[in-house]
Amino acid sequence: MEVNKVYLDDCIEIMRTLPDKSIDLVFADPPFNIGIKYDVHNDNMPYGEYYNWSEKWIKETYRLLKNNGTIYIAIGDEFAAEINVILKRTGFYFRNWIIWYYTFGQNQRKKFNRAHTHILYFTKNKEQFTFNDRDIRIPSARQLIYKDKRANPLGKIPDDVWQISRVCGTFKERIGEHPCQMPEDLLELIIKTSSNNGDLVLDPFGGTGTTVAVAKRLKRKFITMEISKEYYDVILKRLDGKVAEIKRNKKVEIEKQKTLFDIV
Ligand SMILES: C[S@@+](CC[C@H](N)C(=O)[O-])C[C@H]1O[C@@H](n2cnc3c(N)ncnc32)[C@H](O)[C@@H]1O
């Protein structure tokens, strides 16, 4: 199987061509079906269609993951419950329902500001999976505040609420016109926790290529798919270290773009 590869195609079609039990870690940030304007994908499917489509691609990831493999799926409020059920019905084991609390959520006028995304964390096997706690431990309150001698000197495993800023239009990290670029810090935490050097990471919904860029930096192998030629080109350039070129070529004022985080 070819690795370190970006496919310009439908993820289900491509996943069907890949061998069983070949992937160590899947991170998927699918379209949330909330009317985001993507280049190609229709983000307004009828309920049943979105449900069935989600079931199809999730079943493919199950087939592709090794027996000790892990999957994380980012999803909005609207379909978090459904994706959780699909994961369980597919045969995955539940580990955490993580809340990514992002600072810089958009202000609302007549409801509370939208400031989180769900990240559902499941494994294929109940007992056997990679969890590199030593690579992700952080200083604990016992260490920092209470100076408690019983504190584990290695620090603690992070909580299941992750406060990480979204990638705002003005941020250096922001690449261009894509409406939902994820922060590299979030992918770094996931990839460090649930894979090792040389492992194979798959992201079915490439977008701007955040997952594969971080996987590459952390010396993991990667595969991703993207249905839009425009976004596919961005991924290739990002992997090639040509982010400045992507930014120069875009004449839009990215601060004014409508993003996932503007949806009310
Ligand atoms: C939420 S975005 C992913 C953003 C990505 N996590 C990032 O950090 O840039 C979802 C992406 O999936 C792509 N997409 C939608 N349907 C697809 C399909 N059937 N196969 C492959 N990609 C698809 C969209 O074009 C969009 O770029």
The ligand as a Tripos MOL2 file, in Angstrom:
@<TRIPOS>MOLECULE
LIG
   27    29     1     0     0
SMALL
NO_CHARGES

@<TRIPOS>ATOM
      1 C1        -14.4720   19.7470    8.2460 C.3       1 LIG1
      2 S1        -13.4850   19.7300    6.8260 S.3       1 LIG1
      3 C2        -11.9420   19.0770    7.3830 C.3       1 LIG1
      4 C3        -11.0010   20.1480    7.8690 C.3       1 LIG1
      5 C4         -9.6650   19.6000    8.3230 C.3       1 LIG1
      6 N1         -9.7720   18.8770    9.5650 N.3       1 LIG1
      7 C5         -8.6470   20.7200    8.4830 C.2       1 LIG1
      8 O1         -8.0810   20.9060    9.5790 O.co2     1 LIG1
      9 O2         -8.4060   21.4340    7.5320 O.co2     1 LIG1
     10 C6        -14.1780   18.4370    5.8910 C.3       1 LIG1
     11 C7        -13.5350   18.2400    4.5220 C.3       1 LIG1
     12 O3        -14.0560   17.0420    3.9410 O.3       1 LIG1
     13 C8        -14.1290   17.2100    2.5370 C.3       1 LIG1
     14 N2        -15.0480   16.1770    2.0190 N.ar      1 LIG1
     15 C9        -16.3950   16.2130    2.0390 C.ar      1 LIG1
     16 N3        -16.8970   15.0730    1.5210 N.ar      1 LIG1
     17 C10       -15.8340   14.2930    1.2120 C.ar      1 LIG1
     18 C11       -15.7040   12.9910    0.6790 C.ar      1 LIG1
     19 N4        -16.7740   12.2630    0.3550 N.pl3     1 LIG1
     20 N5        -14.4720   12.4820    0.4850 N.ar      1 LIG1
     21 C12       -13.3730   13.2230    0.8080 C.ar      1 LIG1
     22 N6        -13.4310   14.4750    1.3180 N.ar      1 LIG1
     23 C13       -14.6470   14.9940    1.5320 C.ar      1 LIG1
     24 C14       -14.5930   18.6530    2.3710 C.3       1 LIG1
     25 O4        -14.2790   19.1500    1.0990 O.3       1 LIG1
     26 C15       -13.8350   19.3460    3.5080 C.3       1 LIG1
     27 O5        -12.6340   19.9010    3.0610 O.3       1 LIG1
@<TRIPOS>BOND
     1     1     2 1
     2     2     3 1
     3     2    10 1
     4     3     4 1
     5     4     5 1
     6     5     6 1
     7     5     7 1
     8     7     8 2
     9     7     9 1
    10    10    11 1
    11    11    12 1
    12    11    26 1
    13    12    13 1
    14    13    14 1
    15    13    24 1
    16    14    15 ar
    17    14    23 ar
    18    15    16 ar
    19    16    17 ar
    20    17    18 ar
    21    17    23 ar
    22    18    19 1
    23    18    20 ar
    24    20    21 ar
    25    21    22 ar
    26    22    23 ar
    27    24    25 1
    28    24    26 1
    29    26    27 1
@<TRIPOS>SUBSTRUCTURE
     1 LIG1         1 GROUP 0 **** ****
